[in-house]
Amino acid sequence: MAEAAHRGGALIGKTVAMGAAASSTPRVLIIGGGFGGVFAARRLAKAPVQVTILDRNTSNLFQPLLYQCATGILSEGQITLPLRSLVRRYRNCTVLQGEAVALNAETKVVSARRPDGSTYELAYDYLIVAAGMRQSYFGNDRFAEFAPGMKTLDDALEIRRRIYGAFEMAESLPTPAERKDWLTFAVVGAGPTGVELAGQIRELALKTIAKEFTHIDPTEARVLLFDGVDAPLQVFGEALSARAVRDLEGLGVELHMGVLVVDVDARGLTAKSRSDGRHERFAARTVLWTAGVEAVPFVKVVAEALGVSQDRAGRIAVEEDLTVPGHPDVWVLGDIMALNGLPGVAEVALQGGLHAGGQIRRLVEGRAKPEERFRYRDLGSAAYISRFKAVVHVGRFKLSGFLAWLIWGFVHLAFLASHRHRASTVTSWMFNLARGHRTERAYPEALEGRRSSVPESP
Ligand SMILES: Cc1cc2nc3c(=O)[nH]c(=O)nc-3n(C[C@H](O)[C@H](O)[C@H](O)COP(=O)(O)OP(=O)(O)OC[C@H]3O[C@@H](n4cnc5c(N)ncnc54)[C@H](O)[C@@H]3O)c2cc1C
C-alpha cells in the first residue's frame, strides 16, 4: 500500500489519501492496460507525474495473436506480459487491478471494483480512458452462450477447449452420423480474425492431429465461414479479398457469404440469405463468433458522466487532440475513440497513447501548444490466411502470398512485448511450420460461468 502511495499516489483510502493529497505531483489515471494505455504510460515514464494503470486484468494481452493461442500454436505466456513487469522500469508508474465502474467528473474520482466485489476509489488530475472493445452479438447476447467471441484470453482458452474437445467427442461416438456435427466448425465473421481462425482449424485438422485418432479422420473436419458481406477480408479491397477466397477454398474452408446469422444454439446456426431472405440451418457443434465489436460497458459510464454521446458501436467522438469535447483533462483513445473514421487497430491505439502521454507531459512541463492535433501515421494492415499465405495492404501497395506472409510475421514479431516473447514465438512457429506441431493443446475442463457445449451428450 505504501508503495502504491509512493509511486502512483492516486489511491484514496485511510492510509493513502493523506499521502496522495499532500503530494503536489499531478496524478494521471490510465484506465486500460492495452496498447493505448501502456504506450501512454511509456511516454509519461520520465514526466513529473504519478501514473496509475487500472485494469481489470493483470496482464497486457497481444490480441493479434489470440487465434494462435486458441488453436494451440502459442501459449498464454507468449501473448501476454504482466503489467507489473511491463512498467517495472517506469519509476512513476504503478498498477492496480480493478474494473472501473463509475466516474465523477466533478470531483475527478473513478470507482473501481476488485475481483472480490469490493470497491475502491482513485483520484486523478488527468484521465486517460483506453478500455477497448468487447465482442458484439448485434443485440442477440444469448448467442454468446453457444458461440464464444475472440477478445480475451478466456475466450481463446474457451475456443481451444471447444475445438480440441469437439474432436475428442467425435472420437468416442459410435456412428459417423453422430460424429459429423462434432466435426463441423462454424465461424461467424469473415474479417481478419474469422479468416485466421477458420484457416487454423483446417490446418490443425490437416496437419497437427491428422494421424492421432483411431475412429475419426480429422482431415474430414468441415469449416464453414459465414458473413453478411460478399467476400472475406473485404476491408483489404477487391484483389486481396479475391486472393483470400482462393486461398481459403484451397484449404477446404466452405464460404457462406452474403448471409446473416439469425440464430445460434448448442447444435448449430441458422443463416438468412441477404438476396432472397431464405433461411438455412447448419448443424455444427462448434460455433465461434468474430462478427462485431462494441465498446466495453464502462465507456457508457464515461459518456454519461461527461455528457457526451456514443456512436452505434459505443465509441466516443473526440477532439482532434483526443480529448473529450468540453473536458480538456480527459483523453479517450484506441478502439473506443471515434475520430475521422480511424480503424480499431493496434497502431491507432498505440500512437494515440503516445500522443496523449506526450500531451500531458508537455502540459505539466508548461510547454503544451493548446489542442495539439493527433496525427496518425498509417503503417498498413495485414491478415494471415494459412501457412506461407497472407495479405498485406500498405498505402497503395497490396501484396499477397509468401512475401506478404513474411511481412506479416516480421510485423507481428516487432510488436511483441519482449525479446523473450519474440524468441519463443519464432521457435513455436518453426516447429509448427516444419512439423505442424502445436504444443499448447491443454485446456481447463470448463471455464467458470461458461456453458459447456463439449461434455454434453448428443
Ligand atoms: C482477435 C483480434 C485480432 C486482432 N488483430 C489485429 C491485427 O492483426 N492488427 C492490428 O493492428 N490490430 C488487431 N486487433 C485490434 C487491436 O488488438 C486493438 O485495436 C487494440 O488492442 C486496441 O487497443 P486499446 O488499448 O484501445 O484496447 P485493448 O488493447 O483492448 O485494451 C483495453 C484494456 O482495458 C481493460 N479494461 C476494459 N474495461 C475495463 C474497465 N472497466 N476497467 C479496467 N480495465 C478495463 C481491458 O482488460 C484491456 O486490458 C485485433 C484484435 C483482436 C480482438
The ligand as an ORCA input file, in Angstrom:
! r2SCAN-3c Opt
* xyz 0 1
  C      -8.549    -11.319    -32.229
  C      -8.032     -9.950    -32.557
  C      -7.072     -9.798    -33.561
  C      -6.561     -8.546    -33.850
  N      -5.603     -8.430    -34.831
  C      -5.069     -7.225    -35.091
  C      -4.017     -7.087    -36.044
  O      -3.599     -8.073    -36.664
  N      -3.507     -5.854    -36.257
  C      -3.969     -4.751    -35.575
  O      -3.454     -3.658    -35.779
  N      -4.945     -4.845    -34.671
  C      -5.508     -6.056    -34.409
  N      -6.513     -6.159    -33.488
  C      -7.019     -4.945    -32.843
  C      -6.118     -4.473    -31.727
  O      -5.800     -5.550    -30.866
  C      -6.833     -3.361    -30.988
  O      -7.065     -2.319    -31.906
  C      -6.047     -2.844    -29.804
  O      -5.827     -3.855    -28.869
  C      -6.793     -1.688    -29.154
  O      -6.065     -1.212    -28.066
  P      -6.802     -0.486    -26.861
  O      -5.732     -0.022    -25.942
  O      -7.765      0.510    -27.396
  O      -7.692     -1.607    -26.182
  P      -7.294     -3.050    -25.647
  O      -5.979     -3.484    -26.167
  O      -8.478     -3.890    -25.911
  O      -7.117     -2.816    -24.090
  C      -8.191     -2.457    -23.269
  C      -7.836     -2.793    -21.834
  O      -8.816     -2.220    -20.990
  C      -9.144     -3.137    -19.961
  N     -10.486     -2.795    -19.486
  C     -11.652     -2.867    -20.158
  N     -12.658     -2.403    -19.406
  C     -12.114     -2.015    -18.225
  C     -12.635     -1.439    -17.049
  N     -13.941     -1.131    -16.904
  N     -11.787     -1.208    -16.020
  C     -10.458     -1.513    -16.118
  N      -9.918     -2.037    -17.229
  C     -10.731     -2.276    -18.274
  C      -9.034     -4.495    -20.628
  O      -8.813     -5.515    -19.675
  C      -7.833     -4.280    -21.547
  O      -6.614     -4.634    -20.918
  C      -7.042     -7.415    -33.153
  C      -7.998     -7.565    -32.154
  C      -8.487     -8.818    -31.859
  C      -9.513     -8.976    -30.764
*
